[in-house]
């Protein structure tokens, strides 16, 4: 966890420093706010992560001589084989959104394609 905290603190320092420099160079509020947010968000996460692990044993990624097997974790099972249905569902989503903008013909085609894609995903997940 120490490595993650260091990375988050480095990102926070970068965001805060660049945000301050950006403010003094441009006096532009929106960009400065976003850059300071880039600094504050990882700072919050770093403080939380550091306090959460306080007093606990070091994690495998903190030990320089830890083997990869030590950090492997639990077996999560098997993942499904490659499939065409997520791509079909994405295409159907594009058609539905296009139908909302351009007209009902695309909307109907997108809804039908989405129905077929969801049915294909469900049939594939059963076995």
C-alpha positions as CSV (number, residue, x, y, z in Angstrom):
1,X,0.0,0.0,0.0
2,X,3.0,2.3,0.5
3,X,3.6,2.3,-3.2
4,X,0.0,3.2,-4.0
5,X,0.1,6.0,-1.4
6,X,3.3,7.4,-2.9
7,X,1.8,7.4,-6.4
8,X,-1.3,9.1,-5.2
9,X,0.7,11.7,-3.3
10,X,2.9,12.3,-6.4
11,X,-0.2,12.8,-8.5
12,X,-1.7,15.1,-5.9
13,X,1.5,17.2,-5.7
14,X,1.6,17.4,-9.5
15,X,-2.0,18.6,-9.8
16,X,-1.7,21.2,-7.0
17,X,1.6,22.6,-8.3
18,X,0.4,22.7,-11.9
19,X,-3.0,24.2,-10.8
20,X,-1.2,27.0,-8.9
21,X,1.1,27.7,-11.8
22,X,-1.8,27.7,-14.2
23,X,-3.7,30.2,-12.1
24,X,-0.8,32.6,-11.9
25,X,-0.2,32.4,-15.6
26,X,-3.7,32.5,-17.0
27,X,-6.1,33.6,-14.2
28,X,-8.7,31.2,-15.8
29,X,-11.0,29.8,-13.2
30,X,-12.3,26.6,-14.9
31,X,-8.9,25.1,-15.8
32,X,-7.5,26.0,-12.4
33,X,-10.4,24.4,-10.7
34,X,-10.0,21.2,-12.7
35,X,-6.3,21.1,-12.1
36,X,-6.7,21.7,-8.4
37,X,-9.3,18.9,-8.4
38,X,-6.7,16.7,-10.0
39,X,-4.6,17.4,-6.9
40,X,-7.2,17.2,-4.2
41,X,-8.9,13.9,-5.3
42,X,-5.8,11.7,-5.1
43,X,-4.8,13.4,-1.9
44,X,-8.0,12.3,-0.3
45,X,-7.5,8.8,-1.6
46,X,-3.9,8.7,-0.3
47,X,-4.9,9.8,3.2
48,X,-7.7,7.2,3.3
49,X,-5.4,4.4,2.1
50,X,-2.7,5.3,4.5
51,X,-5.1,5.5,7.5
52,X,-6.9,2.3,6.4
53,X,-3.7,0.2,6.5
54,X,-2.2,1.7,9.6
55,X,-1.0,-0.9,12.1
56,X,-1.5,-3.8,9.7
57,X,1.0,-6.1,8.1
58,X,2.8,-5.0,4.9
59,X,1.1,-6.0,1.7
60,X,3.1,-8.2,-0.8
61,X,3.6,-5.3,-3.2
62,X,5.4,-3.4,-0.4
63,X,8.0,-6.1,0.0
64,X,10.9,-5.9,-2.4
65,X,11.6,-9.6,-2.3
66,X,8.0,-10.9,-2.5
67,X,7.3,-13.5,-5.2
68,X,4.4,-12.9,-7.6
69,X,2.5,-15.9,-6.2
70,X,2.2,-14.1,-2.9
71,X,0.1,-11.3,-4.4
72,X,-1.9,-13.5,-6.7
73,X,-5.0,-13.6,-4.4
74,X,-8.0,-15.9,-4.8
75,X,-9.0,-17.8,-7.9
76,X,-12.1,-16.0,-9.3
77,X,-13.2,-18.8,-11.6
78,X,-13.3,-18.8,-15.4
79,X,-14.1,-16.0,-17.8
80,X,-16.3,-16.5,-20.8
81,X,-14.9,-17.1,-24.2
82,X,-14.7,-14.3,-26.7
83,X,-18.0,-13.2,-28.1
84,X,-19.5,-11.0,-30.8
85,X,-22.5,-10.0,-28.7
86,X,-21.0,-7.1,-26.8
87,X,-19.9,-5.5,-30.1
88,X,-23.4,-6.1,-31.4
89,X,-24.9,-4.5,-28.3
90,X,-22.6,-1.5,-28.7
91,X,-23.7,-1.1,-32.3
92,X,-27.3,-1.3,-31.3
93,X,-26.8,1.3,-28.6
94,X,-25.3,3.7,-31.3
95,X,-28.3,3.1,-33.5
96,X,-30.7,3.8,-30.6
97,X,-28.9,7.0,-29.7
98,X,-28.9,7.9,-33.4
99,X,-32.6,7.2,-33.6
100,X,-33.3,9.5,-30.7
101,X,-31.5,12.3,-32.6
102,X,-32.4,11.6,-36.2
103,X,-35.7,9.7,-36.3
104,X,-37.7,6.7,-35.3
105,X,-36.4,4.4,-38.1
106,X,-33.0,4.1,-36.5
107,X,-34.6,3.8,-33.1
108,X,-36.6,0.8,-34.1
109,X,-33.7,-0.9,-35.8
110,X,-31.5,-0.2,-32.8
111,X,-34.1,-1.6,-30.3
112,X,-34.5,-4.7,-32.4
113,X,-30.7,-5.2,-32.7
114,X,-30.3,-4.5,-29.0
115,X,-33.0,-7.1,-28.2
116,X,-31.2,-9.7,-30.4
117,X,-27.8,-8.9,-28.8
118,X,-29.1,-9.2,-25.2
119,X,-30.8,-12.5,-26.1
120,X,-27.5,-13.7,-27.6
121,X,-25.6,-12.7,-24.5
122,X,-28.2,-14.4,-22.2
123,X,-28.1,-17.6,-24.3
124,X,-24.4,-17.6,-24.3
125,X,-24.1,-17.1,-20.6
126,X,-26.2,-20.2,-19.8
127,X,-23.7,-22.5,-21.2
